[in-house]
Amino acid sequence: MRLSDLPSRSQDYLKAIFDVQEWSGTGVGLTQLAAKVGQQNSTASEAVKRLATQGLVNHRPYAPVSLTDLGHELAIQMVRRHRLIETYLCRELGYSLDEVHDEAEELEHAVSEKFLARIDELMGYPDRDPHGDPIPNAAGQLPETESFPLSEAAAGDVLCVERVSDSDPDLLRHLEGSGVTPGVHIRVDPRPFEALAEFSIVSGTRSGSVVSLPAAQLSAVRCIRPA
């Protein structure tokens, strides 16, 4: 089976399952999947059943949904499309971080493989999109990473922001507006209270700024330890 054999909506489901699994490391609940693709639970349930019949997802009643090997292979192709287009929109057309996701959602089903190859070459074969998410290469391989969620960091840790989630546009705007973007170094400060985290930017044009973030949203930022 080829990616082009699937309707756009099925392609969206595969990419959505991959995205959630990539961030959580676990399968995807049906309610979570339905919310991510903007569908009712009943609609998502029928879509998952079709994908399971096609051998693209593993699914049992009341159990999380996960990709099969074939489903993962096709999902990677969609992820590559999406992240290359996001990168092109940011680098070449000046889109902001919170704008590119929805635009890429529209374009990723329409562009040809030739177009993708051309913009990939034009941009020097980037391995990260504007949010820091890894871009699969033409062979479907993802760059390795040892990133971890900011929620696992301790006070005093100095870290490099590697990825910021694009799942919440309002949060993404807050992070970008505060200078929290991939490549920026931060220092985790002691929490003023348990539900609120604070960290200081220690590199770039916003160095010295202190950023506050609800503790429940810390997992939207993934970091690595600087070499």
C-alpha positions as CSV (number, residue, x, y, z in Angstrom):
1,M,0.0,0.0,0.0
2,R,1.1,3.5,-0.9
3,L,0.3,6.8,0.9
4,S,-1.5,8.0,-2.2
5,D,-3.9,5.0,-1.9
6,L,-5.4,6.5,1.2
7,P,-7.9,9.4,1.4
8,S,-6.7,12.6,3.0
9,R,-8.6,12.0,6.2
10,S,-7.0,8.6,6.7
11,Q,-3.6,10.2,6.2
12,D,-4.5,12.8,8.8
13,Y,-5.4,10.0,11.3
14,L,-2.1,8.2,10.8
15,K,-0.1,11.5,11.3
16,A,-2.1,12.3,14.4
17,I,-1.5,8.9,15.9
18,F,2.3,9.3,15.2
19,D,2.4,12.8,16.7
20,V,0.7,11.8,19.9
21,Q,2.9,8.6,20.2
22,E,6.0,10.6,19.5
23,W,5.4,13.0,22.4
24,S,3.8,10.6,24.9
25,G,5.6,7.3,24.0
26,T,2.3,5.4,24.4
27,G,-0.7,4.5,22.4
28,V,-3.5,7.0,21.7
29,G,-6.9,7.0,23.4
30,L,-9.9,7.4,21.1
31,T,-11.1,10.6,22.7
32,Q,-7.7,12.1,22.5
33,L,-7.4,11.1,18.8
34,A,-10.8,12.5,17.9
35,A,-10.0,15.8,19.5
36,K,-6.7,16.0,17.7
37,V,-8.3,15.5,14.3
38,G,-11.4,17.6,15.1
39,Q,-13.9,14.8,14.8
40,Q,-16.6,13.3,17.0
41,N,-15.7,10.1,18.9
42,S,-18.1,8.0,16.8
43,T,-16.5,9.3,13.6
44,A,-13.0,8.6,14.9
45,S,-14.0,5.1,16.0
46,E,-15.2,4.2,12.5
47,A,-12.0,5.6,11.0
48,V,-9.8,3.6,13.3
49,K,-11.8,0.4,12.5
50,R,-11.1,1.0,8.8
51,L,-7.4,1.6,9.4
52,A,-7.3,-1.6,11.5
53,T,-8.9,-3.5,8.7
54,Q,-6.2,-2.2,6.3
55,G,-3.5,-3.3,8.7
56,L,-2.4,0.2,9.5
57,V,-3.2,0.4,13.3
58,N,-3.5,-1.9,16.2
59,H,-6.9,-1.6,17.9
60,R,-8.9,-3.4,20.5
61,P,-12.1,-2.2,22.2
62,Y,-11.3,0.3,25.0
63,A,-7.5,0.0,24.4
64,P,-5.2,2.7,23.0
65,V,-4.6,2.9,19.3
66,S,-1.1,2.4,17.9
67,L,0.5,2.2,14.5
68,T,1.5,-1.1,12.9
69,D,4.8,-1.2,11.0
70,L,3.1,-0.3,7.7
71,G,1.0,2.4,9.4
72,H,4.2,3.9,10.9
73,E,5.9,3.8,7.5
74,L,3.0,5.7,5.9
75,A,2.7,8.1,8.9
76,I,6.4,9.0,8.6
77,Q,5.8,10.1,5.0
78,M,3.0,12.4,6.1
79,V,5.1,13.7,8.9
80,R,7.9,14.5,6.5
81,R,5.5,16.4,4.2
82,H,4.1,18.4,7.1
83,R,7.4,19.4,8.7
84,L,9.1,20.3,5.5
85,I,6.3,22.5,4.5
86,E,6.2,24.2,7.9
87,T,10.0,24.8,7.6
88,Y,9.6,26.3,4.2
89,L,6.7,28.6,5.3
90,C,8.8,29.9,8.2
91,R,12.2,30.2,6.5
92,E,11.1,31.5,3.1
93,L,7.7,33.1,3.7
94,G,8.1,34.5,7.2
95,Y,5.3,32.7,8.9
96,S,5.4,32.6,12.7
97,L,5.5,29.4,14.7
98,D,1.8,29.5,15.6
99,E,0.7,30.1,12.0
100,V,2.5,27.3,10.1
101,H,0.7,24.2,11.4
102,D,-2.8,24.9,10.0
103,E,-1.3,26.2,6.7
104,A,0.8,23.0,6.4
105,E,-2.3,20.9,7.1
106,E,-3.9,22.3,4.0
107,L,-0.8,22.1,1.7
108,E,0.5,18.7,2.7
109,H,-2.1,16.7,0.7
110,A,-1.7,18.8,-2.4
111,V,2.0,19.1,-3.1
112,S,4.0,16.5,-5.1
113,E,7.0,14.5,-4.1
114,K,9.0,16.5,-6.7
115,F,8.0,19.8,-4.9
116,L,9.0,18.3,-1.5
117,A,12.4,17.2,-2.9
118,R,12.9,20.7,-4.3
119,I,12.2,22.6,-1.1
120,D,14.2,20.1,0.8
121,E,17.2,20.7,-1.4
122,L,16.6,24.5,-1.4
123,M,16.7,24.6,2.4
124,G,19.8,22.4,2.7
125,Y,18.0,19.3,3.9
126,P,16.9,20.5,7.3
127,D,16.6,17.9,10.0
128,R,14.4,20.0,12.3
129,D,11.2,22.0,11.7
130,P,10.6,25.5,13.2
131,H,9.2,23.9,16.4
132,G,12.3,21.7,16.7
133,D,10.5,18.5,15.7
134,P,12.7,16.1,13.8
135,I,12.1,15.9,10.0
136,P,12.4,12.4,8.5
137,N,14.7,12.2,5.6
138,A,13.7,10.8,2.2
139,A,14.4,7.3,3.4
140,G,12.1,7.8,6.3
141,Q,14.8,8.0,9.0
142,L,14.4,10.3,11.9
143,P,17.4,12.1,13.5
144,E,18.1,10.7,17.0
145,T,17.4,12.8,20.1
146,E,17.9,12.5,23.8
147,S,15.4,15.2,24.7
148,F,13.1,15.0,27.7
149,P,10.2,17.1,28.9
150,L,10.9,20.2,30.9
151,S,8.6,18.8,33.6
152,E,11.5,16.3,34.5
153,A,14.0,19.1,35.1
154,A,15.2,20.2,38.5
155,A,15.8,23.7,39.9
156,G,19.2,24.9,38.8
157,D,19.4,22.8,35.6
158,V,20.7,24.7,32.6
159,L,19.1,23.2,29.5
160,C,18.8,23.8,25.7
161,V,15.2,24.0,24.4
162,E,15.0,21.4,21.6
163,R,11.3,21.2,20.8
164,V,8.1,23.1,21.6
165,S,4.7,21.5,21.0
166,D,2.4,23.0,18.4
167,S,-0.7,21.3,19.8
168,D,-1.9,24.5,21.6
169,P,-1.6,27.7,19.5
170,D,-2.1,30.0,22.5
171,L,0.6,28.3,24.5
172,L,2.9,28.4,21.4
173,R,2.3,32.1,21.0
174,H,3.1,32.7,24.7
175,L,6.4,30.7,24.4
176,E,7.5,32.3,21.2
177,G,6.6,35.8,22.5
178,S,8.6,35.0,25.7
179,G,11.6,34.0,23.7
180,V,11.3,30.2,24.4
181,T,12.2,28.8,21.0
182,P,14.4,25.9,19.9
183,G,18.0,26.5,20.5
184,V,17.6,28.9,23.4
185,H,19.3,28.0,26.7
186,I,17.3,28.3,29.9
187,R,17.9,27.9,33.7
188,V,15.2,26.3,35.8
189,D,14.4,28.5,38.8
190,P,12.9,27.3,42.1
191,R,9.1,27.2,41.8
192,P,7.2,30.1,43.6
193,F,4.5,27.4,44.3
194,E,3.9,23.9,43.1
195,A,1.4,24.7,40.3
196,L,3.6,27.4,38.7
197,A,7.1,26.9,37.1
198,E,9.6,29.6,36.4
199,F,12.8,29.6,34.3
200,S,15.2,32.2,33.1
201,I,16.5,32.6,29.5
202,V,20.3,32.6,29.6
203,S,21.1,33.0,25.8
204,G,19.9,35.0,22.8
205,T,18.2,38.4,22.6
206,R,15.9,37.7,25.6
207,S,18.7,36.6,27.9
208,G,17.8,37.6,31.5
209,S,14.0,37.3,31.0
210,V,12.1,35.2,33.4
211,V,9.3,33.0,32.0
212,S,6.4,31.6,34.0
213,L,4.5,28.6,32.9
214,P,1.8,26.5,34.6
215,A,3.4,23.2,35.8
216,A,0.8,21.2,33.8
217,Q,2.1,22.7,30.6
218,L,5.8,22.0,31.1
219,S,5.6,18.8,29.0
220,A,5.0,21.0,25.9
221,V,8.7,21.9,26.0
222,R,11.4,19.3,25.5
223,C,15.0,20.0,26.3
224,I,18.5,18.5,26.1
225,R,21.5,19.0,28.3
226,P,24.1,21.2,26.6
227,A,27.3,19.5,25.7
